[in-house]
Amino acid sequence: MMKTLIFLFGIFVTLNLSAQGTINADEIIVMINRGDAVNFKGVKVVGELDLTNLENRQQERGNKDSFFSNVEVELTFVNCTFTDDVLAFYCEDYSDRCYRADFEKPVTFIDCTFNGETSFKYSLFPEEVVFNNNIFSHEANFKYSKFRKETSFMGCRFQDEANFKYADFSGFVNFHEAAFVEEASFKYAKFPDGAMFSNAHFYEEVDFKYTKYSGDVILKGLSLRGK
């Protein structure tokens, strides 16, 4: 009976927060630290969402200037707007000290708008990742990120730089109908299990130098419109 009440209370809290229409980014960090799955639809996330600053943050072994947090819960955002930066990586100004976040469970962002910078540099994603139909208003940085299952950026619009340099993908990768308005870099990226760039549009420079492909690579309808 007690477990049922706790479960129902968790559902009520999630629905109540979703109904409010706005949530502070710090409240999401509290949920993650508490071990609650994050699942929001149609909300505005106000303030910087810093996923590197969790209670489980620890120093990287053998590197006094590197720290990482583990996001141990599933993240799901559908039709949400992020008013500020979404950070899973950053370095302190005028310092060598850097922070990142890794993700143990599936990560889903669908039909979202990122009004600030988005950085998942160096992040590890061992489970499925879905970034479909999102708008990235500023730089989307996935440099050195590691994706271990199927990954999708289908229908995304990158209005500023899209940085996938050195990204390491395992599992099929989907960029179908993605639009890259500014420079896009896949230099040194690895696609060992195939990739789809069908109907993708590159409006500025795109760099696939030293990119490694295996499996099916689908390019039908890909458009290069560099100025």
DAVENVEN-V351845 format. One record per residue. N is the residue number from 1. RES is the residue in one letter. SS is DSSP state (hx for helix, st for strand, lp for the rest). OMEGA is omega as a letter, one per 40 degrees, with the letter a starting at -180 (NA if undefined). BURIAL is b if it has 24 or more other C-alpha atoms within 12 Angstrom, else e. Layout:
BEGIN
n=<N:N>
res=<RES:RES>
ss=<SS:SS>
omega=<OMEGA:OMEGA>
burial=<BURIAL:BURIAL>
END
This chain:
BEGIN
n=<1:2:3:4:5:6:7:8:9:10:11:12:13:14:15:16:17:18:19:20:21:22:23:24:25:26:27:28:29:30:31:32:33:34:35:36:37:38:39:40:41:42:43:44:45:46:47:48:49:50:51:52:53:54:55:56:57:58:59:60:61:62:63:64:65:66:67:68:69:70:71:72:73:74:75:76:77:78:79:80:81:82:83:84:85:86:87:88:89:90:91:92:93:94:95:96:97:98:99:100:101:102:103:104:105:106:107:108:109:110:111:112:113:114:115:116:117:118:119:120:121:122:123:124:125:126:127:128:129:130:131:132:133:134:135:136:137:138:139:140:141:142:143:144:145:146:147:148:149:150:151:152:153:154:155:156:157:158:159:160:161:162:163:164:165:166:167:168:169:170:171:172:173:174:175:176:177:178:179:180:181:182:183:184:185:186:187:188:189:190:191:192:193:194:195:196:197:198:199:200:201:202:203:204:205:206:207:208:209:210:211:212:213:214:215:216:217:218:219:220:221:222:223:224:225:226:227>
res=<M:M:K:T:L:I:F:L:F:G:I:F:V:T:L:N:L:S:A:Q:G:T:I:N:A:D:E:I:I:V:M:I:N:R:G:D:A:V:N:F:K:G:V:K:V:V:G:E:L:D:L:T:N:L:E:N:R:Q:Q:E:R:G:N:K:D:S:F:F:S:N:V:E:V:E:L:T:F:V:N:C:T:F:T:D:D:V:L:A:F:Y:C:E:D:Y:S:D:R:C:Y:R:A:D:F:E:K:P:V:T:F:I:D:C:T:F:N:G:E:T:S:F:K:Y:S:L:F:P:E:E:V:V:F:N:N:N:I:F:S:H:E:A:N:F:K:Y:S:K:F:R:K:E:T:S:F:M:G:C:R:F:Q:D:E:A:N:F:K:Y:A:D:F:S:G:F:V:N:F:H:E:A:A:F:V:E:E:A:S:F:K:Y:A:K:F:P:D:G:A:M:F:S:N:A:H:F:Y:E:E:V:D:F:K:Y:T:K:Y:S:G:D:V:I:L:K:G:L:S:L:R:G:K>
ss=<lp:hx:hx:hx:hx:hx:hx:hx:hx:hx:hx:hx:hx:hx:hx:hx:hx:hx:hx:hx:lp:st:st:st:hx:hx:hx:hx:hx:hx:hx:hx:hx:hx:lp:lp:lp:st:st:st:st:lp:lp:st:st:st:lp:lp:st:st:lp:lp:lp:lp:lp:lp:lp:st:st:lp:lp:lp:lp:lp:lp:st:st:st:st:st:st:lp:lp:lp:st:st:st:st:lp:lp:st:st:lp:lp:lp:st:st:lp:st:st:st:lp:lp:lp:lp:lp:lp:st:st:st:st:st:st:lp:lp:lp:st:st:st:st:lp:lp:st:st:lp:lp:lp:st:st:lp:lp:lp:lp:st:st:lp:lp:lp:st:st:st:st:lp:lp:st:st:lp:lp:lp:st:st:lp:lp:lp:lp:st:st:lp:lp:lp:st:st:lp:lp:lp:lp:st:st:lp:lp:lp:st:st:lp:lp:lp:lp:st:st:lp:lp:lp:st:st:lp:lp:lp:lp:st:st:lp:lp:lp:st:st:lp:lp:lp:lp:st:st:lp:lp:lp:st:st:lp:lp:lp:lp:st:st:lp:lp:lp:st:st:lp:lp:lp:lp:st:st:lp:lp:lp:st:st:lp:lp:lp:lp:st:st:lp:lp:lp>
omega=<a:i:i:i:i:i:a:i:i:i:a:a:a:i:a:i:i:a:a:i:a:i:i:a:a:i:i:i:i:i:a:i:a:a:a:i:a:a:a:i:i:i:i:i:a:i:a:i:a:a:i:a:i:a:a:a:i:a:i:a:i:i:a:a:a:a:i:i:i:i:a:a:i:i:i:i:i:i:a:i:i:a:a:a:i:a:i:i:i:i:i:i:i:a:i:a:a:a:i:i:i:a:a:a:i:i:a:i:a:i:a:i:i:a:i:i:i:a:i:a:i:a:i:i:a:a:a:i:i:i:a:i:i:i:i:a:i:a:i:a:i:a:i:i:a:a:a:i:i:a:a:i:a:i:a:i:i:a:i:a:i:a:i:a:a:i:a:a:i:a:a:a:a:i:a:i:i:a:a:a:i:a:i:a:i:a:a:i:a:i:a:a:i:a:i:i:a:i:i:a:i:a:i:a:i:a:i:a:i:i:a:a:i:a:a:i:a:a:a:i:i:a:i:a:a:a:NA>
burial=<e:e:e:e:e:e:e:e:e:e:e:e:e:b:e:e:b:b:e:e:e:e:b:b:b:e:e:b:b:e:b:b:b:e:e:b:b:b:b:b:b:b:b:b:b:b:b:b:b:b:b:b:b:b:e:e:e:e:e:e:e:e:e:e:e:b:b:b:b:b:b:b:b:b:b:b:b:b:b:b:b:b:b:b:b:b:b:b:b:b:e:e:e:e:e:e:e:b:b:b:b:b:b:b:b:b:b:b:b:b:b:b:b:b:b:b:b:b:b:b:b:b:b:b:b:b:b:b:b:b:b:b:b:b:b:b:b:b:b:b:b:b:b:b:b:b:b:b:b:b:b:b:b:b:b:b:b:b:b:b:b:b:b:b:b:b:b:b:b:b:b:b:b:b:b:b:b:b:b:b:b:b:b:b:b:b:b:e:b:b:b:b:b:b:b:b:b:b:e:b:b:b:b:e:b:b:b:e:e:e:e:b:b:e:e:e:e:b:e:e:e:e:e:b:e:e:e>
END
